[in-house]
């Protein structure tokens, strides 16, 4: 799992996408919310999908793609949040 955590953390956009897929969303709305370009978001979603971190929830729909987290995606996101907590806790010491 830690290989997937490091993969996500290497890309700020990948981390932001995972954080914003707690609720299912589509590439266009994600791009607007993250102030990014839709093709860039779509590419990142493809990379996350290849790592089995996100999945397309409506694979038969041709007009709009809706993505959500997989079980692995939720585990990776939880690990990332825990890492941020540990860093913040260490800074307070």
Phi and psi restraints in degrees (range 20) as a CNS / XPLOR table:
assign (resid 1 and name C) (resid 2 and name N)
       (resid 2 and name CA) (resid 2 and name C) 1.0 -66.3 20.0 2
assign (resid 2 and name N) (resid 2 and name CA)
       (resid 2 and name C) (resid 3 and name N) 1.0 -25.3 20.0 2
assign (resid 2 and name C) (resid 3 and name N)
       (resid 3 and name CA) (resid 3 and name C) 1.0 -64.3 20.0 2
assign (resid 3 and name N) (resid 3 and name CA)
       (resid 3 and name C) (resid 4 and name N) 1.0 -39.3 20.0 2
assign (resid 3 and name C) (resid 4 and name N)
       (resid 4 and name CA) (resid 4 and name C) 1.0 -70.8 20.0 2
assign (resid 4 and name N) (resid 4 and name CA)
       (resid 4 and name C) (resid 5 and name N) 1.0 -36.2 20.0 2
assign (resid 4 and name C) (resid 5 and name N)
       (resid 5 and name CA) (resid 5 and name C) 1.0 -61.1 20.0 2
assign (resid 5 and name N) (resid 5 and name CA)
       (resid 5 and name C) (resid 6 and name N) 1.0 -47.2 20.0 2
assign (resid 5 and name C) (resid 6 and name N)
       (resid 6 and name CA) (resid 6 and name C) 1.0 -66.6 20.0 2
assign (resid 6 and name N) (resid 6 and name CA)
       (resid 6 and name C) (resid 7 and name N) 1.0 -35.4 20.0 2
assign (resid 6 and name C) (resid 7 and name N)
       (resid 7 and name CA) (resid 7 and name C) 1.0 -59.2 20.0 2
assign (resid 7 and name N) (resid 7 and name CA)
       (resid 7 and name C) (resid 8 and name N) 1.0 -46.8 20.0 2
assign (resid 7 and name C) (resid 8 and name N)
       (resid 8 and name CA) (resid 8 and name C) 1.0 -66.3 20.0 2
assign (resid 8 and name N) (resid 8 and name CA)
       (resid 8 and name C) (resid 9 and name N) 1.0 -45.0 20.0 2
assign (resid 8 and name C) (resid 9 and name N)
       (resid 9 and name CA) (resid 9 and name C) 1.0 -65.8 20.0 2
assign (resid 9 and name N) (resid 9 and name CA)
       (resid 9 and name C) (resid 10 and name N) 1.0 -24.6 20.0 2
assign (resid 9 and name C) (resid 10 and name N)
       (resid 10 and name CA) (resid 10 and name C) 1.0 -67.8 20.0 2
assign (resid 10 and name N) (resid 10 and name CA)
       (resid 10 and name C) (resid 11 and name N) 1.0 -17.6 20.0 2
assign (resid 10 and name C) (resid 11 and name N)
       (resid 11 and name CA) (resid 11 and name C) 1.0 -123.7 20.0 2
assign (resid 11 and name N) (resid 11 and name CA)
       (resid 11 and name C) (resid 12 and name N) 1.0 113.6 20.0 2
assign (resid 11 and name C) (resid 12 and name N)
       (resid 12 and name CA) (resid 12 and name C) 1.0 -57.0 20.0 2
assign (resid 12 and name N) (resid 12 and name CA)
       (resid 12 and name C) (resid 13 and name N) 1.0 -41.1 20.0 2
assign (resid 12 and name C) (resid 13 and name N)
       (resid 13 and name CA) (resid 13 and name C) 1.0 -65.1 20.0 2
assign (resid 13 and name N) (resid 13 and name CA)
       (resid 13 and name C) (resid 14 and name N) 1.0 -39.7 20.0 2
assign (resid 13 and name C) (resid 14 and name N)
       (resid 14 and name CA) (resid 14 and name C) 1.0 -60.7 20.0 2
assign (resid 14 and name N) (resid 14 and name CA)
       (resid 14 and name C) (resid 15 and name N) 1.0 -41.9 20.0 2
assign (resid 14 and name C) (resid 15 and name N)
       (resid 15 and name CA) (resid 15 and name C) 1.0 -62.7 20.0 2
assign (resid 15 and name N) (resid 15 and name CA)
       (resid 15 and name C) (resid 16 and name N) 1.0 -45.6 20.0 2
assign (resid 15 and name C) (resid 16 and name N)
       (resid 16 and name CA) (resid 16 and name C) 1.0 -63.0 20.0 2
assign (resid 16 and name N) (resid 16 and name CA)
       (resid 16 and name C) (resid 17 and name N) 1.0 -39.0 20.0 2
assign (resid 16 and name C) (resid 17 and name N)
       (resid 17 and name CA) (resid 17 and name C) 1.0 -64.2 20.0 2
assign (resid 17 and name N) (resid 17 and name CA)
       (resid 17 and name C) (resid 18 and name N) 1.0 -47.0 20.0 2
assign (resid 17 and name C) (resid 18 and name N)
       (resid 18 and name CA) (resid 18 and name C) 1.0 -57.7 20.0 2
assign (resid 18 and name N) (resid 18 and name CA)
       (resid 18 and name C) (resid 19 and name N) 1.0 -44.1 20.0 2
assign (resid 18 and name C) (resid 19 and name N)
       (resid 19 and name CA) (resid 19 and name C) 1.0 -62.9 20.0 2
assign (resid 19 and name N) (resid 19 and name CA)
       (resid 19 and name C) (resid 20 and name N) 1.0 -30.3 20.0 2
assign (resid 19 and name C) (resid 20 and name N)
       (resid 20 and name CA) (resid 20 and name C) 1.0 -93.6 20.0 2
assign (resid 20 and name N) (resid 20 and name CA)
       (resid 20 and name C) (resid 21 and name N) 1.0 1.1 20.0 2
assign (resid 20 and name C) (resid 21 and name N)
       (resid 21 and name CA) (resid 21 and name C) 1.0 -102.7 20.0 2
assign (resid 21 and name N) (resid 21 and name CA)
       (resid 21 and name C) (resid 22 and name N) 1.0 17.2 20.0 2
assign (resid 21 and name C) (resid 22 and name N)
       (resid 22 and name CA) (resid 22 and name C) 1.0 -58.8 20.0 2
assign (resid 22 and name N) (resid 22 and name CA)
       (resid 22 and name C) (resid 23 and name N) 1.0 -35.6 20.0 2
assign (resid 22 and name C) (resid 23 and name N)
       (resid 23 and name CA) (resid 23 and name C) 1.0 -110.5 20.0 2
assign (resid 23 and name N) (resid 23 and name CA)
       (resid 23 and name C) (resid 24 and name N) 1.0 136.3 20.0 2
assign (resid 23 and name C) (resid 24 and name N)
       (resid 24 and name CA) (resid 24 and name C) 1.0 -52.9 20.0 2
assign (resid 24 and name N) (resid 24 and name CA)
       (resid 24 and name C) (resid 25 and name N) 1.0 146.3 20.0 2
assign (resid 24 and name C) (resid 25 and name N)
       (resid 25 and name CA) (resid 25 and name C) 1.0 -154.3 20.0 2
assign (resid 25 and name N) (resid 25 and name CA)
       (resid 25 and name C) (resid 26 and name N) 1.0 169.7 20.0 2
assign (resid 25 and name C) (resid 26 and name N)
       (resid 26 and name CA) (resid 26 and name C) 1.0 -115.0 20.0 2
assign (resid 26 and name N) (resid 26 and name CA)
       (resid 26 and name C) (resid 27 and name N) 1.0 160.7 20.0 2
assign (resid 26 and name C) (resid 27 and name N)
       (resid 27 and name CA) (resid 27 and name C) 1.0 -58.3 20.0 2
assign (resid 27 and name N) (resid 27 and name CA)
       (resid 27 and name C) (resid 28 and name N) 1.0 -38.2 20.0 2
assign (resid 27 and name C) (resid 28 and name N)
       (resid 28 and name CA) (resid 28 and name C) 1.0 -64.3 20.0 2
assign (resid 28 and name N) (resid 28 and name CA)
       (resid 28 and name C) (resid 29 and name N) 1.0 -48.3 20.0 2
assign (resid 28 and name C) (resid 29 and name N)
       (resid 29 and name CA) (resid 29 and name C) 1.0 -67.8 20.0 2
assign (resid 29 and name N) (resid 29 and name CA)
       (resid 29 and name C) (resid 30 and name N) 1.0 -36.5 20.0 2
assign (resid 29 and name C) (resid 30 and name N)
       (resid 30 and name CA) (resid 30 and name C) 1.0 -61.7 20.0 2
assign (resid 30 and name N) (resid 30 and name CA)
       (resid 30 and name C) (resid 31 and name N) 1.0 -43.9 20.0 2
assign (resid 30 and name C) (resid 31 and name N)
       (resid 31 and name CA) (resid 31 and name C) 1.0 -60.4 20.0 2
assign (resid 31 and name N) (resid 31 and name CA)
       (resid 31 and name C) (resid 32 and name N) 1.0 -43.3 20.0 2
assign (resid 31 and name C) (resid 32 and name N)
       (resid 32 and name CA) (resid 32 and name C) 1.0 -62.9 20.0 2
assign (resid 32 and name N) (resid 32 and name CA)
       (resid 32 and name C) (resid 33 and name N) 1.0 -47.1 20.0 2
assign (resid 32 and name C) (resid 33 and name N)
       (resid 33 and name CA) (resid 33 and name C) 1.0 -64.4 20.0 2
assign (resid 33 and name N) (resid 33 and name CA)
       (resid 33 and name C) (resid 34 and name N) 1.0 -36.2 20.0 2
assign (resid 33 and name C) (resid 34 and name N)
       (resid 34 and name CA) (resid 34 and name C) 1.0 -94.6 20.0 2
assign (resid 34 and name N) (resid 34 and name CA)
       (resid 34 and name C) (resid 35 and name N) 1.0 5.0 20.0 2
assign (resid 34 and name C) (resid 35 and name N)
       (resid 35 and name CA) (resid 35 and name C) 1.0 53.5 20.0 2
assign (resid 35 and name N) (resid 35 and name CA)
       (resid 35 and name C) (resid 36 and name N) 1.0 50.9 20.0 2
assign (resid 35 and name C) (resid 36 and name N)
       (resid 36 and name CA) (resid 36 and name C) 1.0 -132.2 20.0 2
assign (resid 36 and name N) (resid 36 and name CA)
       (resid 36 and name C) (resid 37 and name N) 1.0 175.6 20.0 2
assign (resid 36 and name C) (resid 37 and name N)
       (resid 37 and name CA) (resid 37 and name C) 1.0 -90.3 20.0 2
assign (resid 37 and name N) (resid 37 and name CA)
       (resid 37 and name C) (resid 38 and name N) 1.0 143.6 20.0 2
assign (resid 37 and name C) (resid 38 and name N)
       (resid 38 and name CA) (resid 38 and name C) 1.0 -57.9 20.0 2
assign (resid 38 and name N) (resid 38 and name CA)
       (resid 38 and name C) (resid 39 and name N) 1.0 -43.8 20.0 2
assign (resid 38 and name C) (resid 39 and name N)
       (resid 39 and name CA) (resid 39 and name C) 1.0 -61.4 20.0 2
assign (resid 39 and name N) (resid 39 and name CA)
       (resid 39 and name C) (resid 40 and name N) 1.0 -34.2 20.0 2
assign (resid 39 and name C) (resid 40 and name N)
       (resid 40 and name CA) (resid 40 and name C) 1.0 -67.0 20.0 2
assign (resid 40 and name N) (resid 40 and name CA)
       (resid 40 and name C) (resid 41 and name N) 1.0 -42.5 20.0 2
assign (resid 40 and name C) (resid 41 and name N)
       (resid 41 and name CA) (resid 41 and name C) 1.0 -65.4 20.0 2
assign (resid 41 and name N) (resid 41 and name CA)
       (resid 41 and name C) (resid 42 and name N) 1.0 -42.2 20.0 2
assign (resid 41 and name C) (resid 42 and name N)
       (resid 42 and name CA) (resid 42 and name C) 1.0 -62.2 20.0 2
assign (resid 42 and name N) (resid 42 and name CA)
       (resid 42 and name C) (resid 43 and name N) 1.0 -39.4 20.0 2
assign (resid 42 and name C) (resid 43 and name N)
       (resid 43 and name CA) (resid 43 and name C) 1.0 -64.1 20.0 2
assign (resid 43 and name N) (resid 43 and name CA)
       (resid 43 and name C) (resid 44 and name N) 1.0 -45.1 20.0 2
assign (resid 43 and name C) (resid 44 and name N)
       (resid 44 and name CA) (resid 44 and name C) 1.0 -63.3 20.0 2
assign (resid 44 and name N) (resid 44 and name CA)
       (resid 44 and name C) (resid 45 and name N) 1.0 -39.6 20.0 2
assign (resid 44 and name C) (resid 45 and name N)
       (resid 45 and name CA) (resid 45 and name C) 1.0 -61.7 20.0 2
assign (resid 45 and name N) (resid 45 and name CA)
       (resid 45 and name C) (resid 46 and name N) 1.0 -39.4 20.0 2
assign (resid 45 and name C) (resid 46 and name N)
       (resid 46 and name CA) (resid 46 and name C) 1.0 -62.5 20.0 2
assign (resid 46 and name N) (resid 46 and name CA)
       (resid 46 and name C) (resid 47 and name N) 1.0 -40.6 20.0 2
assign (resid 46 and name C) (resid 47 and name N)
       (resid 47 and name CA) (resid 47 and name C) 1.0 -65.2 20.0 2
assign (resid 47 and name N) (resid 47 and name CA)
       (resid 47 and name C) (resid 48 and name N) 1.0 -42.5 20.0 2
assign (resid 47 and name C) (resid 48 and name N)
       (resid 48 and name CA) (resid 48 and name C) 1.0 -67.4 20.0 2
assign (resid 48 and name N) (resid 48 and name CA)
       (resid 48 and name C) (resid 49 and name N) 1.0 -36.6 20.0 2
assign (resid 48 and name C) (resid 49 and name N)
       (resid 49 and name CA) (resid 49 and name C) 1.0 -66.1 20.0 2
assign (resid 49 and name N) (resid 49 and name CA)
       (resid 49 and name C) (resid 50 and name N) 1.0 -39.9 20.0 2
assign (resid 49 and name C) (resid 50 and name N)
       (resid 50 and name CA) (resid 50 and name C) 1.0 -62.7 20.0 2
assign (resid 50 and name N) (resid 50 and name CA)
       (resid 50 and name C) (resid 51 and name N) 1.0 -27.2 20.0 2
assign (resid 50 and name C) (resid 51 and name N)
       (resid 51 and name CA) (resid 51 and name C) 1.0 -90.5 20.0 2
assign (resid 51 and name N) (resid 51 and name CA)
       (resid 51 and name C) (resid 52 and name N) 1.0 5.0 20.0 2
assign (resid 51 and name C) (resid 52 and name N)
       (resid 52 and name CA) (resid 52 and name C) 1.0 60.0 20.0 2
assign (resid 52 and name N) (resid 52 and name CA)
       (resid 52 and name C) (resid 53 and name N) 1.0 38.6 20.0 2
assign (resid 52 and name C) (resid 53 and name N)
       (resid 53 and name CA) (resid 53 and name C) 1.0 -102.3 20.0 2
assign (resid 53 and name N) (resid 53 and name CA)
       (resid 53 and name C) (resid 54 and name N) 1.0 -26.6 20.0 2
assign (resid 53 and name C) (resid 54 and name N)
       (resid 54 and name CA) (resid 54 and name C) 1.0 -132.1 20.0 2
assign (resid 54 and name N) (resid 54 and name CA)
       (resid 54 and name C) (resid 55 and name N) 1.0 160.3 20.0 2
assign (resid 54 and name C) (resid 55 and name N)
       (resid 55 and name CA) (resid 55 and name C) 1.0 -141.2 20.0 2
assign (resid 55 and name N) (resid 55 and name CA)
       (resid 55 and name C) (resid 56 and name N) 1.0 153.1 20.0 2
assign (resid 55 and name C) (resid 56 and name N)
       (resid 56 and name CA) (resid 56 and name C) 1.0 -80.9 20.0 2
assign (resid 56 and name N) (resid 56 and name CA)
       (resid 56 and name C) (resid 57 and name N) 1.0 124.5 20.0 2
assign (resid 56 and name C) (resid 57 and name N)
       (resid 57 and name CA) (resid 57 and name C) 1.0 -83.9 20.0 2
assign (resid 57 and name N) (resid 57 and name CA)
       (resid 57 and name C) (resid 58 and name N) 1.0 -17.6 20.0 2
assign (resid 57 and name C) (resid 58 and name N)
       (resid 58 and name CA) (resid 58 and name C) 1.0 -130.4 20.0 2
assign (resid 58 and name N) (resid 58 and name CA)
       (resid 58 and name C) (resid 59 and name N) 1.0 66.6 20.0 2
assign (resid 58 and name C) (resid 59 and name N)
       (resid 59 and name CA) (resid 59 and name C) 1.0 -62.6 20.0 2
assign (resid 59 and name N) (resid 59 and name CA)
       (resid 59 and name C) (resid 60 and name N) 1.0 -21.2 20.0 2
assign (resid 59 and name C) (resid 60 and name N)
       (resid 60 and name CA) (resid 60 and name C) 1.0 -90.2 20.0 2
assign (resid 60 and name N) (resid 60 and name CA)
       (resid 60 and name C) (resid 61 and name N) 1.0 -8.6 20.0 2
assign (resid 60 and name C) (resid 61 and name N)
       (resid 61 and name CA) (resid 61 and name C) 1.0 -77.9 20.0 2
assign (resid 61 and name N) (resid 61 and name CA)
       (resid 61 and name C) (resid 62 and name N) 1.0 132.6 20.0 2
assign (resid 61 and name C) (resid 62 and name N)
       (resid 62 and name CA) (resid 62 and name C) 1.0 -95.6 20.0 2
assign (resid 62 and name N) (resid 62 and name CA)
       (resid 62 and name C) (resid 63 and name N) 1.0 -22.0 20.0 2
assign (resid 62 and name C) (resid 63 and name N)
       (resid 63 and name CA) (resid 63 and name C) 1.0 -94.8 20.0 2
assign (resid 63 and name N) (resid 63 and name CA)
       (resid 63 and name C) (resid 64 and name N) 1.0 -30.0 20.0 2
assign (resid 63 and name C) (resid 64 and name N)
       (resid 64 and name CA) (resid 64 and name C) 1.0 -146.1 20.0 2
assign (resid 64 and name N) (resid 64 and name CA)
       (resid 64 and name C) (resid 65 and name N) 1.0 135.5 20.0 2
assign (resid 64 and name C) (resid 65 and name N)
       (resid 65 and name CA) (resid 65 and name C) 1.0 -101.0 20.0 2
assign (resid 65 and name N) (resid 65 and name CA)
       (resid 65 and name C) (resid 66 and name N) 1.0 132.6 20.0 2
assign (resid 65 and name C) (resid 66 and name N)
       (resid 66 and name CA) (resid 66 and name C) 1.0 -118.7 20.0 2
assign (resid 66 and name N) (resid 66 and name CA)
       (resid 66 and name C) (resid 67 and name N) 1.0 127.4 20.0 2
assign (resid 66 and name C) (resid 67 and name N)
       (resid 67 and name CA) (resid 67 and name C) 1.0 -113.7 20.0 2
assign (resid 67 and name N) (resid 67 and name CA)
       (resid 67 and name C) (resid 68 and name N) 1.0 152.2 20.0 2
assign (resid 67 and name C) (resid 68 and name N)
       (resid 68 and name CA) (resid 68 and name C) 1.0 -145.4 20.0 2
assign (resid 68 and name N) (resid 68 and name CA)
       (resid 68 and name C) (resid 69 and name N) 1.0 170.2 20.0 2
assign (resid 68 and name C) (resid 69 and name N)
       (resid 69 and name CA) (resid 69 and name C) 1.0 -77.3 20.0 2
assign (resid 69 and name N) (resid 69 and name CA)
       (resid 69 and name C) (resid 70 and name N) 1.0 146.1 20.0 2
assign (resid 69 and name C) (resid 70 and name N)
       (resid 70 and name CA) (resid 70 and name C) 1.0 -88.5 20.0 2
assign (resid 70 and name N) (resid 70 and name CA)
       (resid 70 and name C) (resid 71 and name N) 1.0 176.9 20.0 2
assign (resid 70 and name C) (resid 71 and name N)
       (resid 71 and name CA) (resid 71 and name C) 1.0 -59.2 20.0 2
assign (resid 71 and name N) (resid 71 and name CA)
       (resid 71 and name C) (resid 72 and name N) 1.0 -43.2 20.0 2
assign (resid 71 and name C) (resid 72 and name N)
       (resid 72 and name CA) (resid 72 and name C) 1.0 -63.4 20.0 2
assign (resid 72 and name N) (resid 72 and name CA)
       (resid 72 and name C) (resid 73 and name N) 1.0 -38.7 20.0 2
assign (resid 72 and name C) (resid 73 and name N)
       (resid 73 and name CA) (resid 73 and name C) 1.0 -61.6 20.0 2
assign (resid 73 and name N) (resid 73 and name CA)
       (resid 73 and name C) (resid 74 and name N) 1.0 -40.4 20.0 2
assign (resid 73 and name C) (resid 74 and name N)
       (resid 74 and name CA) (resid 74 and name C) 1.0 -66.4 20.0 2
assign (resid 74 and name N) (resid 74 and name CA)
       (resid 74 and name C) (resid 75 and name N) 1.0 -39.9 20.0 2
assign (resid 74 and name C) (resid 75 and name N)
       (resid 75 and name CA) (resid 75 and name C) 1.0 -64.1 20.0 2
assign (resid 75 and name N) (resid 75 and name CA)
       (resid 75 and name C) (resid 76 and name N) 1.0 -43.5 20.0 2
assign (resid 75 and name C) (resid 76 and name N)
       (resid 76 and name CA) (resid 76 and name C) 1.0 -64.6 20.0 2
assign (resid 76 and name N) (resid 76 and name CA)
       (resid 76 and name C) (resid 77 and name N) 1.0 -43.9 20.0 2
assign (resid 76 and name C) (resid 77 and name N)
       (resid 77 and name CA) (resid 77 and name C) 1.0 -61.4 20.0 2
assign (resid 77 and name N) (resid 77 and name CA)
       (resid 77 and name C) (resid 78 and name N) 1.0 -41.8 20.0 2
assign (resid 77 and name C) (resid 78 and name N)
       (resid 78 and name CA) (resid 78 and name C) 1.0 -61.9 20.0 2
assign (resid 78 and name N) (resid 78 and name CA)
       (resid 78 and name C) (resid 79 and name N) 1.0 -43.0 20.0 2
assign (resid 78 and name C) (resid 79 and name N)
       (resid 79 and name CA) (resid 79 and name C) 1.0 -63.2 20.0 2
assign (resid 79 and name N) (resid 79 and name CA)
       (resid 79 and name C) (resid 80 and name N) 1.0 -40.2 20.0 2
assign (resid 79 and name C) (resid 80 and name N)
       (resid 80 and name CA) (resid 80 and name C) 1.0 -63.8 20.0 2
assign (resid 80 and name N) (resid 80 and name CA)
       (resid 80 and name C) (resid 81 and name N) 1.0 -43.6 20.0 2
assign (resid 80 and name C) (resid 81 and name N)
       (resid 81 and name CA) (resid 81 and name C) 1.0 -64.2 20.0 2
assign (resid 81 and name N) (resid 81 and name CA)
       (resid 81 and name C) (resid 82 and name N) 1.0 -39.1 20.0 2
assign (resid 81 and name C) (resid 82 and name N)
       (resid 82 and name CA) (resid 82 and name C) 1.0 -64.7 20.0 2
assign (resid 82 and name N) (resid 82 and name CA)
       (resid 82 and name C) (resid 83 and name N) 1.0 -39.6 20.0 2
assign (resid 82 and name C) (resid 83 and name N)
       (resid 83 and name CA) (resid 83 and name C) 1.0 -62.4 20.0 2
assign (resid 83 and name N) (resid 83 and name CA)
       (resid 83 and name C) (resid 84 and name N) 1.0 -42.4 20.0 2
assign (resid 83 and name C) (resid 84 and name N)
       (resid 84 and name CA) (resid 84 and name C) 1.0 -62.7 20.0 2
assign (resid 84 and name N) (resid 84 and name CA)
       (resid 84 and name C) (resid 85 and name N) 1.0 -38.1 20.0 2
assign (resid 84 and name C) (resid 85 and name N)
       (resid 85 and name CA) (resid 85 and name C) 1.0 -65.1 20.0 2
assign (resid 85 and name N) (resid 85 and name CA)
       (resid 85 and name C) (resid 86 and name N) 1.0 -44.1 20.0 2
assign (resid 85 and name C) (resid 86 and name N)
       (resid 86 and name CA) (resid 86 and name C) 1.0 -61.3 20.0 2
assign (resid 86 and name N) (resid 86 and name CA)
       (resid 86 and name C) (resid 87 and name N) 1.0 -43.4 20.0 2
assign (resid 86 and name C) (resid 87 and name N)
       (resid 87 and name CA) (resid 87 and name C) 1.0 -62.8 20.0 2
assign (resid 87 and name N) (resid 87 and name CA)
       (resid 87 and name C) (resid 88 and name N) 1.0 -45.0 20.0 2
assign (resid 87 and name C) (resid 88 and name N)
       (resid 88 and name CA) (resid 88 and name C) 1.0 -62.9 20.0 2
assign (resid 88 and name N) (resid 88 and name CA)
       (resid 88 and name C) (resid 89 and name N) 1.0 -41.3 20.0 2
assign (resid 88 and name C) (resid 89 and name N)
       (resid 89 and name CA) (resid 89 and name C) 1.0 -65.3 20.0 2
assign (resid 89 and name N) (resid 89 and name CA)
       (resid 89 and name C) (resid 90 and name N) 1.0 -38.6 20.0 2
assign (resid 89 and name C) (resid 90 and name N)
       (resid 90 and name CA) (resid 90 and name C) 1.0 -66.2 20.0 2
assign (resid 90 and name N) (resid 90 and name CA)
       (resid 90 and name C) (resid 91 and name N) 1.0 -35.7 20.0 2
assign (resid 90 and name C) (resid 91 and name N)
       (resid 91 and name CA) (resid 91 and name C) 1.0 -67.2 20.0 2
assign (resid 91 and name N) (resid 91 and name CA)
       (resid 91 and name C) (resid 92 and name N) 1.0 -28.7 20.0 2
assign (resid 91 and name C) (resid 92 and name N)
       (resid 92 and name CA) (resid 92 and name C) 1.0 -77.8 20.0 2
assign (resid 92 and name N) (resid 92 and name CA)
       (resid 92 and name C) (resid 93 and name N) 1.0 -14.4 20.0 2
